[in-house]
Each structure stands twice: as structure tokens, then as C-alpha cells.
Amino acid sequence: MIQDAVFLVISLCAVAGAAGVVFAQRLFHAVLSLALCLLSVAAIYITLGAEFLAVIQVLVYAGGVVVLFLFAVMLTKSDLQLKREPLDTFAPVSAVLFGVLVLFYIARTGFVAHGERGAAPGDVASVGQVIFSPTKYALPFELVGILLLAAMVGAIYLARRDERW
Amino acid sequence: MVTVYHYVFLAAVLFTIGAYGMLSARNAVRVLMSIELMLNAANINLVAFSSYSGTVAGQGLASFVIAIAAAEAGVGIAILLVLYRSMRSVNLRDAAVMRW
């Protein structure tokens, strides 16, 4: 019973944060709402027994990506552009219809995963055994490393200021 | 009793909000944040199915998604800064001049 209440509170926090990202008037408040949503998702991971992913979520998202977005907001002075597009009624209606349709098909789908919550271990050792196992995900892990290097070099190249290099 | 359906419902709601934000926002920063929301919704699904089915593979995939999302945010914000430097605006309506 208390688990249901905890899940409900965390879900409400996540949905409220997500709604704040989309509907907040000032962009700075949208970034703070994003931080709320990402921390709620980390709490969701903890309820699922995935502690390592929760730590990664807090480190990478709440520590890195949110700060990156704050830099973007402050560097672009986009907070001063407060005027919003006139909201047409068709877009929200179609979004709600899309959501209802997705929920309807999820409710109709019979998922095989009917085990206990937290049946999979979520500590560093078991996740590491999956990621670094040569028969499973060692090659994608190395490719992700190359991708991160390429993204870093590309971001530095794009964001440099002087043209002579 | 929290079942896997609850988590998938939550992920669907987050994904819908993110998709609506990505398609309706005119500010490029807000579009990037909405993409992060959608990636997080996918991650919730991965971790929920991993947790309920007793296999750790979904958590490994989710960590890959987190890494790719971080790379996407970095490159996206770099592109946004270039856009802002050349157009003095992050409104995507102004970026429509690049359309053929």
C-alpha cells in the first residue's frame, strides 16, 4: 500500500515536471522543471531496484545536462523572448488524442513480464557484467565511447569562436 | 500493487508530453528539452521491463541511451549556439530561412 503511494507521488512529480518543461512561460523555469522531472525518473529507477542507473541518472542528467541547458538559456538570452505563438486548438487536442490512443493500446497489450518488481539486480557488478561481456554489449559499449568522442570534438568545433583554426 | 502497466503508462504520458512539446515549441532550447523527456520515457520502459522480467540487459541498454542523450544534448546546444550567433535568435521560425 505504501509502495502504491510512493509510486503515485513520484509519478505526479515526473508528470508535473514534464508539463512544466512544455508549458512554463519563462525558459529558466522550464529548465528547473526538467531537473524535477529527471530527478523523479531517478527515483522511479530506485523503486524498480536499478540503483546504479539512478546514480547515473542523477550524475549525467541532473549534474550535466541540466547545467548544459542552463548555459544554453543564459548564453542565448532567449529568456527575453517571452512572446508565445498563439496556441491553436488543434495541436493540444491531437496530442491528447494521441496519448489516449497509446494508453488504450497499452491497456490492450498483454505483457509477458509479469514477475515481481525488482527481480533483476541493479547494482554496479551485475550491470557491468552485462555491459562488458564480450558476448553481449562490449562492442556497443566501445562504439558509445567513440560516439562520445565524436560528439565532444564536434561540439568544440561548432562552438569555437574564432574562425582561424 | 504496482504492475509493469503502471510504469508503461507513466512512460507513455511522459512521451506524449515530450512529443507535444517538441512539435509545438518555437524555442530551440525547449525542443531539445522535450527530446530529453522522450528519451527518459523510453528509458523508464527499458528499466521497467528489465526489472519485472529479471534480466539486467535492459539496464545496460538504458545506460547506453543515457550516454547517447548526453552526446545529443551537447551537439544540439553547440548547433543552437552557432544558430544564435548567426541569427541573433533561437526562434525556430527564424531558422526557416534555411529551408529551400
Contacts between the chains, C-beta under 8 A, distances in Angstrom:
chain1	res1	chain2	res2	distance
A	3	B	2	5.9
A	4	B	1	7.3
A	4	B	2	6.0
A	7	B	2	4.9
A	7	B	6	6.4
A	11	B	6	7.7
A	11	B	10	5.0
A	14	B	10	6.7
A	14	B	14	6.4
A	15	B	10	7.5
A	15	B	13	5.8
A	15	B	14	6.9
A	15	B	17	7.2
A	18	B	13	7.8
A	18	B	14	5.2
A	18	B	17	4.3
A	18	B	18	6.7
A	18	B	37	5.4
A	19	B	17	6.1
A	21	B	17	7.6
A	21	B	18	7.9
A	21	B	21	6.1
A	21	B	30	7.2
A	21	B	33	5.1
A	21	B	34	6.5
A	21	B	37	6.1
A	22	B	17	5.8
A	22	B	18	7.8
A	22	B	20	6.3
A	22	B	21	3.6
A	22	B	24	7.6
A	22	B	25	7.2
A	22	B	30	7.4
A	22	B	34	6.6
A	27	B	27	6.4
A	27	B	29	5.9
A	27	B	30	6.7
A	30	B	29	7.9
A	30	B	30	6.1
A	30	B	33	6.4
A	31	B	29	8.0
A	31	B	33	7.1
A	34	B	33	5.1
A	34	B	36	6.8
A	34	B	37	7.5
A	37	B	14	7.6
A	37	B	37	6.7
A	37	B	40	7.2
A	38	B	36	7.7
A	38	B	40	6.7
A	41	B	40	5.1
A	41	B	43	7.2
A	41	B	44	6.4
A	44	B	7	7.3
A	44	B	10	7.4
A	44	B	44	6.0
A	44	B	47	7.7
A	45	B	47	5.7
A	47	B	2	7.7
A	48	B	7	7.3
A	48	B	47	5.3
A	48	B	48	6.1
A	48	B	50	7.9
A	48	B	51	4.0
A	49	B	51	5.5
A	50	B	47	5.1
A	50	B	50	7.3
A	50	B	51	6.4
A	50	B	59	5.3
A	50	B	62	7.7
A	52	B	59	7.2
A	53	B	43	8.0
A	53	B	47	6.1
A	53	B	59	5.5
A	53	B	62	5.7
A	53	B	63	6.4
A	53	B	66	7.8
A	56	B	63	6.0
A	56	B	66	5.9
A	57	B	66	6.8
A	60	B	66	5.5
A	60	B	67	7.7
A	60	B	70	5.4
A	61	B	36	7.6
A	61	B	40	7.9
A	61	B	66	7.3
A	61	B	69	7.9
A	61	B	70	8.0
A	64	B	70	6.2
A	65	B	36	6.5
A	65	B	69	7.3
A	65	B	70	6.1
A	65	B	73	4.9
A	68	B	73	5.7
A	68	B	74	6.7
A	68	B	77	5.7
A	69	B	29	6.4
A	69	B	32	7.2
A	69	B	33	6.2
A	69	B	73	7.4
A	69	B	77	7.3
A	71	B	77	7.3
A	72	B	29	5.2
A	72	B	32	7.7
A	72	B	77	4.7
A	72	B	80	6.0
A	72	B	81	7.2
A	73	B	29	6.0
A	75	B	81	6.3
A	75	B	84	7.4
A	76	B	29	7.0
A	76	B	80	6.9
A	76	B	81	7.1
A	76	B	84	4.6
A	76	B	90	4.9
A	78	B	27	5.8
A	78	B	28	8.0
A	78	B	29	6.0
A	78	B	84	7.9
A	78	B	90	4.6
A	81	B	27	7.2
A	81	B	89	7.5
A	81	B	90	7.6
A	81	B	91	6.5
A	84	B	26	7.6
A	85	B	24	7.8
A	85	B	26	5.3
A	87	B	24	7.8
A	91	B	20	7.2
A	91	B	23	7.2
A	91	B	24	5.3
A	92	B	20	7.2
A	95	B	16	6.2
A	95	B	19	7.2
A	95	B	20	3.8
A	95	B	24	7.9
A	98	B	16	6.0
A	98	B	19	7.2
A	99	B	12	6.8
A	99	B	13	6.5
A	99	B	16	3.8
A	102	B	12	4.7
A	102	B	15	7.6
A	102	B	16	6.6
A	103	B	9	6.2
A	103	B	12	5.7
A	103	B	13	7.8
A	106	B	5	6.8
A	106	B	8	5.3
A	106	B	9	6.4
A	106	B	12	6.0
A	107	B	5	7.2
A	111	B	4	5.6
A	111	B	5	7.2
A	111	B	8	7.5
A	111	B	49	7.7
A	112	B	53	7.3
A	113	B	4	5.2
A	113	B	48	8.0
A	113	B	49	5.2
A	113	B	52	4.0
A	113	B	53	4.1
A	114	B	3	7.7
A	114	B	4	7.3
A	114	B	52	7.0
A	115	B	52	5.2
A	115	B	53	6.0
A	115	B	54	5.5
A	116	B	52	7.4
A	117	B	2	6.4
A	117	B	4	8.0
A	117	B	51	5.9
A	117	B	52	6.1
A	118	B	51	5.7
A	119	B	51	6.4
A	119	B	52	6.5
A	119	B	53	7.0
A	119	B	54	3.7
A	120	B	50	5.2
A	120	B	51	5.3
A	120	B	53	7.3
A	120	B	54	5.1
A	120	B	55	5.9
A	120	B	56	5.1
A	120	B	58	7.7
A	120	B	59	7.0
A	121	B	56	6.5
A	122	B	51	7.5
A	122	B	56	7.7
A	122	B	59	6.3
A	126	B	56	5.0
A	127	B	56	5.9
A	127	B	59	5.2
A	127	B	60	6.0
A	127	B	63	6.9
A	129	B	56	7.5
A	130	B	56	4.8
A	130	B	57	5.7
A	130	B	59	7.3
A	130	B	60	4.3
A	131	B	60	4.8
A	131	B	63	6.8
A	136	B	57	7.0
A	136	B	60	7.4
A	137	B	57	7.7
A	137	B	60	5.2
A	137	B	61	7.9
A	137	B	64	7.6
A	140	B	64	6.2
A	141	B	64	7.6
A	144	B	64	5.6
A	144	B	67	5.0
A	144	B	68	7.0
A	147	B	67	7.6
A	147	B	68	6.8
A	147	B	71	5.8
A	148	B	67	6.3
A	148	B	70	7.6
A	148	B	71	5.4
A	151	B	71	3.6
A	151	B	72	7.7
A	151	B	74	5.5
A	151	B	75	5.1
A	152	B	71	8.0
A	152	B	74	7.0
A	154	B	75	5.6
A	154	B	78	7.1
A	155	B	74	4.6
A	155	B	75	5.3
A	155	B	77	7.6
A	155	B	78	4.0
A	156	B	78	7.9
A	158	B	75	7.4
A	158	B	78	3.9
A	158	B	79	6.1
A	158	B	81	7.4
A	158	B	82	5.4
A	159	B	78	4.4
A	159	B	81	5.3
A	159	B	82	7.1
